[in-house]
Amino acid sequence: GISSGGHDEREQTLNASLVEMDGFDTNDQVIVVASTNRVDVLDPALTRPGRFDRQVYVPLPDVKGRLDILKVHSRKVKLGPNVDLLKLGRATPGFSGADLAAVINESALGATMAGKEFIEQDDLEEARDKVRWGRARKSRVIDEKEKLATAYHEAGHAVVQHLLQPDADPIHKVTIIPRGNYGGATMALPEKDRMSHGKKWCLAFIKVCFGGRIAEEMFCGDINTGALSDIRQATGLARKMVRDWGMNDRLGFVYYGDDDSRPNPFGGFGESREYSEETAKAIDEEVKKMIDLLWDETRKLLEANRDRIDAVAKALMRYETLDAGDVDRVMRGDNLTKPTVGELLDREQQRRPVIAPANDSSKPDVRLGGGPLPSPG
């Protein structure tokens, strides 16, 4: 915020840290270590030579690191014979150590609630989806019209993502079961860890964001507020491409992002613009131009694949969740033969044993299996 003079608690903490660090000699054998995830807000007095002058950047773990972390956290739980931690490590790019610990804990909770003796691979997969995308709200009652709109929305995402491979990430699963704050989700998982993203990947990602709204408008004749996240992601990525990453011909190889090293007039660092109003207008124009161009290309792609969108949406209405193999078969025109959710529930109900309580003359003879009661005598 705006400094009004005097010393606030942050300056007192800074001064106290500097005083405690002062006076150490090279033979004191004392090493002061600190950690932060907000390097951009550190005072230069802390990071100058002689203070915290050696900085060690700790990135997110790669696939080998994730496997080792999963092995550490899985020691305290009982794993089933079908658990493959390497497969889980490959399917969790971008997860931190805390995220991976949460996956193990959530899988243990899920297995316990299901009455299992140990954690299975399905429990780990569901825990991974919950940590990344939120808990599935299977008990929520959804209006049929809203469910249909969600199905076409997610089908639009899935079809675009499938057609744009290998530029787009592979599909993990598509669902119209509400998860977290979303009515449905099209989930993708990268095949490998990325340190950076290419321009083709960025353009494909924006097109995937557009696919849901366009398909919904094509088949339902209306649009709703469910595309808010898609709009924010597409706009944010397009602006970074133009302003930060030099991926625009008009603005060229120039960085127009925030300068984190310059103090701004409202206190702190960053968010200080170093370009003119004309350049700001050019950035807005180029972002809008990119969005409009990619929107038109995505609409043409979906119009040429209307039958595939319709097929995926109908499969979602029937099965609610499709994995990558299911989407691939539907896109090829094959029919899915797996049982629906309702059929699985019916089978489970039929497998339940009929329990008859012991015959007690003081209590009426009631059987849970239904049917007429036996006549007296």
C-alpha positions as CSV (number, residue, x, y, z in Angstrom):
1,G,0.0,0.0,0.0
2,I,0.9,3.7,0.1
3,S,3.6,4.4,2.7
4,S,2.5,7.1,5.2
5,G,5.8,7.4,7.0
6,G,7.0,5.7,10.2
7,H,7.8,2.0,10.6
8,D,5.2,-0.7,9.9
9,E,5.6,-4.3,11.0
10,R,7.3,-5.3,7.7
11,E,10.1,-2.8,8.3
12,Q,10.5,-3.9,11.9
13,T,10.8,-7.6,10.8
14,L,13.3,-6.6,8.2
15,N,15.4,-4.6,10.7
16,A,15.2,-7.4,13.2
17,S,16.4,-9.9,10.6
18,L,19.3,-7.7,9.6
19,V,20.4,-7.1,13.2
20,E,20.3,-10.9,14.0
21,M,22.5,-11.6,10.9
22,D,25.0,-8.8,11.7
23,G,28.2,-9.7,13.5
24,F,28.9,-13.2,12.1
25,D,32.5,-13.9,11.2
26,T,33.7,-16.5,8.7
27,N,34.8,-18.7,11.5
28,D,31.5,-18.8,13.5
29,Q,30.4,-21.8,11.5
30,V,26.9,-20.4,11.3
31,I,24.8,-20.6,8.1
32,V,21.6,-18.6,7.9
33,V,19.0,-20.2,5.6
34,A,15.6,-18.8,4.5
35,S,13.0,-19.7,2.0
36,T,10.3,-17.8,0.2
37,N,8.0,-18.2,-2.8
38,R,7.8,-14.4,-3.3
39,V,11.3,-13.3,-4.3
40,D,9.8,-10.3,-6.1
41,V,8.8,-8.6,-2.8
42,L,12.0,-9.1,-0.9
43,D,13.8,-5.9,0.1
44,P,17.2,-5.5,-1.7
45,A,18.8,-5.0,1.8
46,L,18.2,-8.7,2.4
47,T,19.6,-10.0,-0.9
48,R,22.8,-7.8,-1.3
49,P,26.2,-9.4,-1.0
50,G,27.0,-10.4,2.5
51,R,23.4,-11.2,3.4
52,F,21.2,-13.7,1.6
53,D,23.5,-13.5,-1.4
54,R,23.4,-17.1,-2.5
55,Q,20.0,-18.0,-4.0
56,V,19.1,-21.6,-4.8
57,Y,16.0,-22.0,-7.0
58,V,13.9,-25.0,-6.2
59,P,11.7,-25.9,-9.2
60,L,8.8,-28.3,-9.3
61,P,9.9,-31.9,-9.4
62,D,10.4,-33.8,-12.6
63,V,9.0,-37.3,-13.2
64,K,11.9,-39.0,-11.3
65,G,11.5,-36.5,-8.4
66,R,7.7,-37.1,-8.3
67,L,8.3,-40.8,-8.1
68,D,10.7,-40.5,-5.2
69,I,8.3,-38.1,-3.4
70,L,5.4,-40.5,-3.9
71,K,7.5,-43.4,-2.5
72,V,8.2,-41.3,0.6
73,H,4.5,-40.4,1.3
74,S,3.2,-43.9,0.4
75,R,5.2,-45.6,3.2
76,K,2.6,-44.7,5.8
77,V,-0.3,-46.3,3.8
78,K,-1.1,-49.8,2.5
79,L,-0.9,-50.1,-1.3
80,G,-2.6,-52.7,-3.4
81,P,-0.7,-55.1,-5.8
82,N,-2.0,-53.1,-8.9
83,V,-0.6,-49.7,-7.8
84,D,2.0,-48.3,-10.2
85,L,3.6,-45.2,-8.7
86,L,5.7,-44.6,-11.8
87,K,2.5,-44.3,-13.9
88,L,1.1,-41.9,-11.3
89,G,4.3,-39.9,-11.4
90,R,4.1,-39.5,-15.2
91,A,0.4,-38.4,-14.9
92,T,1.1,-35.6,-12.4
93,P,3.2,-33.0,-14.3
94,G,3.3,-29.7,-12.5
95,F,2.5,-31.2,-9.1
96,S,4.5,-29.9,-6.1
97,G,5.6,-32.1,-3.2
98,A,2.6,-30.9,-1.2
99,D,0.3,-31.8,-4.0
100,L,1.7,-35.3,-4.2
101,A,1.3,-35.7,-0.4
102,A,-2.3,-34.6,-0.8
103,V,-2.9,-37.2,-3.5
104,I,-1.7,-40.0,-1.2
105,N,-3.8,-38.7,1.7
106,E,-6.9,-38.3,-0.5
107,S,-6.5,-41.8,-2.0
108,A,-6.3,-43.3,1.5
109,L,-9.5,-41.5,2.5
110,G,-11.3,-42.6,-0.6
111,A,-10.2,-46.2,-0.1
112,T,-11.3,-46.1,3.5
113,M,-14.7,-44.7,2.6
114,A,-15.2,-47.4,0.0
115,G,-14.4,-50.1,2.6
116,K,-11.2,-51.3,1.0
117,E,-8.3,-53.0,2.8
118,F,-5.7,-51.1,0.7
119,I,-5.3,-48.3,-1.8
120,E,-5.9,-49.3,-5.5
121,Q,-4.8,-47.5,-8.7
122,D,-8.3,-46.2,-9.2
123,D,-8.2,-44.5,-5.8
124,L,-4.9,-42.7,-6.7
125,E,-6.4,-41.6,-10.1
126,E,-9.5,-40.1,-8.5
127,A,-7.3,-38.4,-5.8
128,R,-5.1,-36.9,-8.5
129,D,-8.2,-35.6,-10.3
130,K,-9.6,-34.2,-7.0
131,V,-6.3,-32.4,-6.1
132,R,-6.0,-30.9,-9.6
133,W,-9.7,-30.2,-10.5
134,G,-11.7,-30.5,-7.3
135,R,-14.1,-33.1,-5.8
136,A,-16.7,-34.7,-8.0
137,R,-20.2,-33.7,-6.8
138,K,-22.1,-36.7,-8.0
139,S,-25.1,-36.1,-5.8
140,R,-25.9,-32.7,-7.4
141,V,-29.3,-32.7,-9.2
142,I,-28.8,-31.1,-12.6
143,D,-31.6,-29.8,-14.9
144,E,-31.8,-31.8,-18.1
145,K,-31.4,-28.8,-20.3
146,E,-28.4,-27.6,-18.4
147,K,-26.9,-31.1,-18.5
148,L,-27.3,-31.1,-22.3
149,A,-25.7,-27.7,-22.7
150,T,-22.8,-28.9,-20.5
151,A,-22.4,-32.1,-22.7
152,Y,-22.1,-30.1,-25.9
153,H,-19.8,-27.6,-24.2
154,E,-17.4,-30.3,-23.1
155,A,-17.8,-32.2,-26.4
156,G,-16.6,-29.0,-28.2
157,H,-13.5,-28.8,-26.0
158,A,-12.8,-32.5,-26.5
159,V,-13.2,-32.5,-30.3
160,V,-10.9,-29.5,-30.8
161,Q,-8.3,-31.0,-28.4
162,H,-8.4,-34.3,-30.2
163,L,-8.2,-32.8,-33.7
164,L,-5.3,-30.4,-32.8
165,Q,-2.9,-33.0,-31.6
166,P,0.1,-33.2,-31.4
167,D,0.1,-29.4,-30.8
168,A,-2.5,-29.8,-28.0
169,D,-2.0,-32.0,-25.0
170,P,-3.6,-35.4,-25.1
171,I,-7.0,-35.9,-23.5
172,H,-7.2,-37.5,-20.1
173,K,-10.9,-37.7,-19.6
174,V,-14.1,-35.7,-20.3
175,T,-16.9,-35.5,-17.8
176,I,-20.2,-33.7,-17.2
177,I,-20.2,-34.6,-13.5
178,P,-19.7,-31.4,-11.6
179,R,-16.2,-31.2,-10.1
180,G,-15.1,-28.3,-7.9
181,N,-16.7,-25.1,-9.2
182,Y,-17.2,-26.5,-12.7
183,G,-20.3,-28.0,-14.2
184,G,-18.1,-30.3,-16.3
185,A,-14.5,-30.7,-17.3
186,T,-12.3,-31.7,-20.2
187,M,-9.0,-32.8,-18.6
188,A,-5.7,-33.0,-20.4
189,L,-2.4,-34.3,-19.2
190,P,0.9,-33.5,-20.9
191,E,3.0,-36.5,-22.0
192,K,6.2,-34.9,-20.6
193,D,7.4,-32.1,-18.3
194,R,7.7,-28.8,-20.1
195,M,10.1,-26.0,-19.2
196,S,8.5,-23.7,-21.8
197,H,5.6,-23.7,-24.3
198,G,5.8,-23.2,-28.0
199,K,3.7,-20.9,-30.1
200,K,1.8,-23.8,-31.7
201,W,0.9,-25.1,-28.2
202,C,-0.3,-21.7,-27.1
203,L,-2.5,-21.2,-30.2
204,A,-3.9,-24.8,-29.8
205,F,-4.7,-24.1,-26.1
206,I,-6.6,-20.9,-27.0
207,K,-8.6,-22.8,-29.7
208,V,-9.5,-25.5,-27.2
209,C,-10.8,-22.8,-24.8
210,F,-13.1,-21.5,-27.6
211,G,-14.4,-25.0,-28.5
212,G,-16.9,-25.2,-25.6
213,R,-18.7,-21.9,-26.2
214,I,-18.8,-22.4,-30.0
215,A,-20.2,-25.9,-29.8
216,E,-22.8,-24.8,-27.2
217,E,-24.0,-22.0,-29.5
218,M,-24.1,-24.3,-32.5
219,F,-26.2,-27.0,-31.0
220,C,-28.2,-25.3,-28.2
221,G,-28.9,-21.9,-29.7
222,D,-27.9,-20.1,-26.6
223,I,-24.8,-19.4,-24.4
224,N,-24.4,-19.1,-20.7
225,T,-21.9,-18.1,-18.0
226,G,-20.1,-21.4,-17.9
227,A,-17.4,-20.2,-20.3
228,L,-16.0,-17.7,-17.8
229,S,-12.9,-19.7,-17.1
230,D,-12.3,-20.4,-20.8
231,I,-12.5,-16.7,-21.6
232,R,-10.1,-15.7,-18.8
233,Q,-7.5,-18.4,-19.8
234,A,-7.7,-17.6,-23.5
235,T,-7.4,-13.8,-23.0
236,G,-4.6,-14.1,-20.5
237,L,-2.6,-16.4,-22.7
238,A,-3.1,-14.2,-25.8
239,R,-2.0,-11.1,-23.9
240,K,1.2,-12.9,-22.6
241,M,2.0,-13.9,-26.2
242,V,1.7,-10.4,-27.4
243,R,3.1,-8.4,-24.5
244,D,5.6,-10.7,-22.7
245,W,6.8,-13.4,-25.1
246,G,7.4,-11.5,-28.3
247,M,5.1,-13.8,-30.4
248,N,3.5,-10.9,-32.4
249,D,4.8,-9.6,-35.7
250,R,3.6,-6.0,-35.2
251,L,5.1,-5.5,-31.7
252,G,8.1,-7.6,-32.4
253,F,10.8,-9.0,-30.1
254,V,10.1,-6.4,-27.3
255,Y,9.1,-7.0,-23.7
256,Y,6.1,-4.9,-22.6
257,G,5.3,-6.7,-19.4
258,D,5.6,-5.5,-15.9
259,D,9.1,-4.6,-14.6
260,D,9.5,-6.3,-11.3
261,S,12.7,-4.5,-10.5
262,R,11.2,-0.9,-10.7
263,P,9.3,0.5,-7.7
264,N,5.8,1.6,-8.5
265,P,4.3,4.8,-7.0
266,F,2.0,2.9,-4.7
267,G,4.7,0.9,-2.9
268,G,6.4,-2.4,-3.6
269,F,7.8,-3.4,-6.9
270,G,6.4,-4.4,-10.3
271,E,3.3,-3.4,-12.2
272,S,5.0,-0.3,-13.5
273,R,4.4,0.4,-17.2
274,E,7.3,1.6,-19.4
275,Y,5.5,2.2,-22.7
276,S,3.2,4.8,-24.3
277,E,-0.5,4.9,-24.6
278,E,-0.1,4.2,-28.3
279,T,1.8,1.0,-27.5
280,A,-0.9,0.1,-25.0
281,K,-3.5,0.6,-27.6
282,A,-1.5,-1.5,-30.1
283,I,-1.3,-4.3,-27.5
284,D,-5.1,-4.3,-27.0
285,E,-5.6,-4.3,-30.8
286,E,-3.3,-7.2,-31.4
287,V,-4.8,-9.3,-28.6
288,K,-8.3,-8.7,-30.0
289,K,-7.1,-9.5,-33.5
290,M,-5.5,-12.8,-32.4
291,I,-8.6,-13.8,-30.5
292,D,-10.9,-13.0,-33.4
293,L,-8.7,-14.9,-35.9
294,L,-8.5,-18.0,-33.7
295,W,-12.2,-17.9,-33.0
296,D,-13.0,-18.0,-36.7
297,E,-10.6,-20.9,-37.3
298,T,-12.1,-22.9,-34.4
299,R,-15.7,-22.3,-35.6
300,K,-14.8,-23.6,-39.1
301,L,-13.1,-26.6,-37.6
302,L,-16.2,-27.5,-35.5
303,E,-18.6,-26.8,-38.3
304,A,-16.7,-29.4,-40.4
305,N,-17.0,-31.9,-37.5
306,R,-20.6,-31.4,-36.4
307,D,-21.3,-35.1,-36.4
308,R,-18.4,-35.8,-34.1
309,I,-19.4,-33.2,-31.6
310,D,-23.0,-34.6,-31.6
311,A,-21.6,-38.2,-31.1
312,V,-19.4,-37.2,-28.1
313,A,-22.2,-35.1,-26.5
314,K,-24.6,-38.0,-26.8
315,A,-22.0,-40.4,-25.3
316,L,-21.5,-38.0,-22.4
317,M,-25.3,-37.8,-21.8
318,R,-25.3,-41.7,-21.6
319,Y,-22.0,-42.4,-19.7
320,E,-21.3,-39.0,-18.0
321,T,-17.5,-39.7,-18.1
322,L,-15.4,-40.7,-21.1
323,D,-11.7,-41.5,-20.9
324,A,-9.2,-41.0,-23.7
325,G,-9.9,-44.4,-25.3
326,D,-13.6,-43.7,-25.3
327,V,-13.2,-40.3,-27.0
328,D,-10.9,-41.9,-29.6
329,R,-13.5,-44.6,-30.4
330,V,-16.3,-42.1,-30.7
331,M,-14.3,-39.9,-33.0
332,R,-13.7,-42.9,-35.2
333,G,-17.4,-43.6,-35.4
334,D,-17.4,-46.7,-33.2
335,N,-20.1,-47.5,-30.7
336,L,-19.3,-47.7,-27.0
337,T,-20.4,-51.0,-25.4
338,K,-19.4,-50.4,-21.8
339,P,-22.3,-50.3,-19.2
340,T,-23.8,-47.0,-18.1
341,V,-23.8,-45.6,-14.6
342,G,-27.4,-46.7,-14.1
343,E,-26.7,-50.2,-15.3
344,L,-23.7,-50.5,-12.9
345,L,-25.9,-49.4,-10.0
346,D,-28.6,-52.0,-11.0
347,R,-26.0,-54.8,-11.1
348,E,-24.7,-53.8,-7.7
349,Q,-28.2,-53.8,-6.3
350,Q,-28.9,-57.2,-7.7
351,R,-25.7,-58.6,-6.2
352,R,-26.7,-57.6,-2.7
353,P,-27.8,-60.7,-0.6
354,V,-31.3,-61.0,0.8
355,I,-31.0,-61.1,4.6
356,A,-33.7,-62.6,6.6
357,P,-33.6,-62.1,10.4
358,A,-34.0,-65.0,12.8
359,N,-37.5,-66.1,13.5
360,D,-38.7,-64.5,16.7
361,S,-42.3,-65.0,17.8
362,S,-42.4,-61.7,19.6
363,K,-41.5,-59.8,16.4
364,P,-43.1,-59.7,12.9
365,D,-41.3,-61.7,10.3
366,V,-40.0,-59.1,7.8
367,R,-37.7,-59.9,5.0
368,L,-35.6,-57.3,3.2
369,G,-36.0,-59.0,-0.1
370,G,-39.7,-58.2,-0.3
371,G,-42.5,-60.6,-1.2
372,P,-45.5,-61.9,0.8
373,L,-45.0,-62.7,4.5
374,P,-45.4,-66.4,5.5
375,S,-48.8,-67.3,6.9
376,P,-49.0,-68.0,10.6
377,G,-48.6,-71.7,11.6
